[in-house]
Amino acid sequence: MSPPLAAMVLVVFSVLLAGSSHAGPEMDPYKILGVSMGASQAEIKKVYKRLAKEWHPDKNKDPAAEDMFIKITKSYEILSSEDKRANYDRYGQTDDSQAYSSSRYSHRQDSFYFDESFFNFPFNTKNHRDFTDSKYTLQFNQYVGEVVPDSYRRPYLIKITSDWCFSCIHIEPVWKEVVQEMETLGIGIGVVDVGYERRLANHLGAHRTPSILGVISGKVTFFHYAVAKEHLRQFVEDLLPQRLVERITDKNQQQFLNSWHSLNKPHVLLFDQVPVVPLLYKLAAFAYKDYLQFGYVDQGVAETAELQKRFNINTYAPTMLVFKENTDKPADIIQAKGMKKQIIDEFMSNNKFLLAPRLVNQKLFDELCPVKQFHRRRKYCVLLITADEETFSFGKQEFLSFASTNTREVVRFAYVYQRLQQPLCDILMHGEDSSQSTAQVVILERRNAAGKALFKPVTAWNGSEEEKLRLLEELERLQKDPSILIQDAMLPELNNEFASGLSANVPSVVLITFRREMMPLLSLIFSALFILFGTVVIQAFSDSSDDKQMKPKAKDGAKAENGSSGTSSSSSRPPKKNFVEVTELTDITYMSNLVKLRPGHINIVLVLTDASKNILLSKFAKEVYSFTGSQTLHFSFLNLDKHGEWMSALLEYAQSAMHVEADEDESGSRKTDHTGFVLALNGYKKYLCLFKPVYTGEDLDGKSSEDEAAASVGKPRPGSRDCHPPRKSSRSRSTSTLQIHHKLDRLGLWMERLMEGTLPRYYVPEWPGLDKITASK
């Protein structure tokens, strides 16, 4: 080997040795967590939680806290995985391919899991969660009171996360980029932290983190694809209704514009070069769907050339036109290369109504003719009361012409069909014959939300120049002296003309349509009744034969019932056994009946006391008997007198399930009574479903047991607990027995929902320990 080559080899070995000597002591997960190599997983987890809280950048202001926290989380990731831990113990490596070398850790930006962009959230600043969690965090009341109503105007994109969810941090770069884009489009953003808002997470049906969901018109839809910008954008588009925007070409342009009369809305046309409707335009269409009708014109196809020429459209920038009663000339127009949401919103808000729309519902009346708030903000409504016959079309056209030439900020024009809004018209025309065949113009001002209004009938209306002059004079007088509105009345609420969808002048057509539409339904009903009748007949014959076969086994069944909790009458789906097996949940059966319960199996646990044991067990058996045929359900009971501490510990873990009022005992302290509660425990997935008792029965005096329970404490309160003073008479004892019995009245319905999988689930980190289940001596 030549000297230069030998020197080069020596240098390489020196570098490698130096690198390994530098990496070894810097990243030892056992030293970082302060545990021995023989430490159990429970010990490692306990130490990790303590150190993570101690070194969390939000709580520890030490400049080295973030780096230390990264080391702690990385160390826990290694030691909590049996494979990674064994790999490190054997080879000193952090994963299958690389050791704790300086290139692996000293240059964190090369790591997929722990690069700088990864820890840019949530530990990037001292303020923590300055981007999403603090600005967009949702609470339950905020979601119900603000987000759900607002979701009828714009969709919401909501992320479900938690403090210790490392998978949540993986998606943060994409989430941040998507949020920045979606916010500029007007999409609502929300973040739900399961650790602080478990109730809201359960309400949304989100049981895992991270989760992303959309909310539109109050409906929740979950995102099930890879977290990528394109997928999330498509997800938001898919949330929107399909027919928000109509494609307009030369063939259907006139039909689209002429529909303003039947829809009672202005029409908006967007001209653009792109073949697909822009998301910003779709969102605007959704926000103003109650006020405007939307169309899209693709300037890149030959089928729209005539339309572009007709309205002289510039092809270099998106153009938006709004049409009202005049379909030949747009009422307003905007054109801009960078069409922003603020510009579109302002354009839409200024053109929400026709020049003289028809009053078709109370909502339109409230917005068009708002209630007077201040003297300088008076709004007057000039209302034409007319009929929908063809003979009145000229008068309506002249009224529209008058409205278009007398646009004022304080005056709004509208018309109403007397036949469809008869109560309103009768009040405003009380001095005239409401059945006469002439239209009438009335000026009114609404004074309060209860319906009070001042008004003045101005003139009969046929559209003549003399009538226009008289109306103009009255409007000028009104500007100077509002007291000319001398009549007052309480206006009724307007009928919603679009709600029924039926016209009163076509009863024969409606009747025929009704009969034809009913034929398939009637056929289906009769078929179902025939099948049901046949089933009942067959069941009757099979029951008689089953009764004969069951008679020899009656004594054996009675013996089995003595060791069980009760029996039940025959069911439409008879269980395999004629009794219910109910075991007590104790420290002996705890592991087999809960902790090590097989996947997919659920233990239904009744909570009782020594005093209520016999009554509740009997009722419990009757309610669950029809479900005992299931191989995945097990039935147990928990005695509060022995294991009350375990019940409290369990509900403490599932905090959102702990919505139970407490009773005051004689000493004045608050005490929660869980008697009659039923728990559905999934030992494998670590969640529970909770049944809270509700009284539905009648007591001996004919009063409901809820009233009796409320009377005993001096105020009305729903009876979900035993809340009675000590009983002295036999009558009070029987009332108490009845109320305990009725605690499980709705258990059968709850069991059906459990089998359907529609009950809310309350997840617990772990089941309370054996020390909690062991009875106190």
JOVEN-V787885 format. One record per pair of residues at least 24 apart in sequence whose C-alpha atoms are under 6 Angstrom apart, sorted by the first residue. I is the first residue (numbers start at 1). J is the second residue. Records with the same first field share a line. If there is no record, write none. Layout:
I = J, J
This chain:
23 = 100, 101, 102
29 = 75
136 = 190, 191
137 = 190, 191, 192
138 = 190, 191, 192
140 = 200
148 = 218
151 = 216, 217
152 = 217
153 = 287
154 = 287
155 = 187, 215, 216
156 = 187, 188, 189, 214, 215
157 = 189, 213, 214
158 = 189, 190, 191, 212, 213
159 = 191, 211, 212
160 = 192, 209, 210, 211
161 = 193, 209, 210
162 = 193, 194, 195
168 = 210
178 = 229
185 = 280
199 = 656
245 = 294, 295
246 = 295
247 = 295, 296
248 = 295, 296, 297
249 = 303, 304
250 = 303, 304, 307
257 = 327
265 = 291, 292
266 = 292, 323, 324, 354
267 = 292, 293, 294, 322, 323
268 = 294, 321, 322
269 = 295, 296, 320, 321
270 = 296, 319, 320
271 = 297, 318, 319
272 = 298, 299, 318
273 = 298, 299, 300
291 = 352
324 = 354
356 = 413, 414
357 = 414
358 = 414, 415, 416
359 = 416
360 = 496, 497
361 = 494, 495, 496
362 = 494
371 = 446, 447, 448
372 = 447
379 = 410, 411
380 = 411, 444, 445
381 = 411, 412, 413, 443, 444
382 = 413, 442, 443
383 = 414, 415, 441, 442
384 = 415, 440, 441
385 = 415, 416, 439, 440
386 = 417, 418, 439
387 = 417, 418
395 = 462, 463
398 = 463
451 = 490, 491
452 = 489, 490
453 = 488, 489
454 = 485, 487, 488
455 = 485, 487
456 = 485
565 = 617, 618
566 = 618, 621
567 = 621, 622
568 = 622
575 = 628, 629
576 = 629
582 = 635, 636
583 = 636
584 = 636, 637
585 = 637, 638
587 = 773, 774
594 = 683
595 = 683
597 = 683
599 = 684
601 = 632, 633
602 = 633, 681, 682
603 = 633, 634, 635, 680, 681
604 = 634, 635, 679, 680
605 = 635, 636, 637, 678, 679
606 = 637, 678
607 = 637, 638, 675, 676, 677, 678
608 = 639, 640, 675, 676
609 = 639, 640, 641
623 = 748
642 = 775
643 = 773, 775
645 = 772
646 = 772, 773
653 = 764
654 = 762, 764
686 = 763, 764
687 = 762, 763, 764
688 = 761, 762
689 = 761
693 = 720, 743, 744
694 = 720, 743
695 = 719, 742, 743
697 = 742
705 = 739
